[in-house]
Amino acid sequence: MAKLSAIYIYPVKSLSGIQLTESEVTQTGFKYDRKWMLVDANNRFLSQRRLPKMTLIKTKIQQQKLIISAANKADLTLDLIPKTSHSININIWDEDCPAETISELANQWFSDFLEQPCQLVYQADNSIRQVDQKFSSPNDRTAFSDGFPFLITSEASLALLNSQMGLKLPMQRFRPNIVITDCTSYEEDTWRKINIGSINFKLPKPCSRCSVPQIDPKTAISDKQPLRTLSQTRKWNNKVFFGQNALHDSIGILRVGDTVQVIETGDPQPPF
């Protein structure tokens, strides 16, 4: 039977992630996942698509603090429940939503390292950002993800892709939240509803991939893989796909080793 093999959270959108053995599931996804984000001078979100150097900024949670670190810089330590300054409107993929500013100290830390003006913002717990209603119900919420609270991938799919490329790219390139083992490659394309632990998930939409998986998280240098191979093996409607976006129906705890039960299947999405 399939099992949950890895859990990842990304406290600050597009910075490096944290691998966990268990995590609390909240209304917006894993606790602390993409609750912070960087925005530019126009309050538009920043990501590795524009600034690959963001991958060199590390995050960890220690003693109830979020610690941000990068080479040749003193660590930036933030409260997990920030004392926010004031509310502003920010933009993610042409969607406007509210966010809370943190501090000038944080803004300066990131601006110096990324060599451009930016500020760090936080999604307050009472802020509601709905998931695209074409794929969800009115109660489905997310934090500062691209659009869905979870991204699910499988070890078998990456193993096949690596075999096709002749490489050994790590799963972190694809920035999933939930990684599944003991299933066949791209079996997740057919899943519509699954259960992990005590939580049910819907998988309404496959994940189209941008340039981020091409960026080496150790160097911030971009290569042509894996998008070159995905464009030959996983291309549909001029996009390439790897992984499935997911929605959850309840809160709780997920742990590595939890069994994955497939409740409902359908035709592969995308329809390869």
Secondary structure, DSSP 4 states (H G I P E B T S, - for coil): --EEEEEEE-SBTTS--EEESEEEEETTEETTTT-EEEE-TTSBB--TTT-GGGGG-EEEEETTEEEEE-TTS--EEEESS-----EEEEEETTEEEEEEE--HHHHHHHHHHHTS--EEEE--TT---B--TTSS-TT-B-SSSSS-SEEEEEHHHHHHHHHHHT----GGGG--SEEEESS-TTGGGGEEEEEETTEEEEEEEEEE--SGGGB-TTT--B-STTHHHHHHHSEETTEEEEEEEEEESS-EEEETT-BEEEEEE-S-SS--
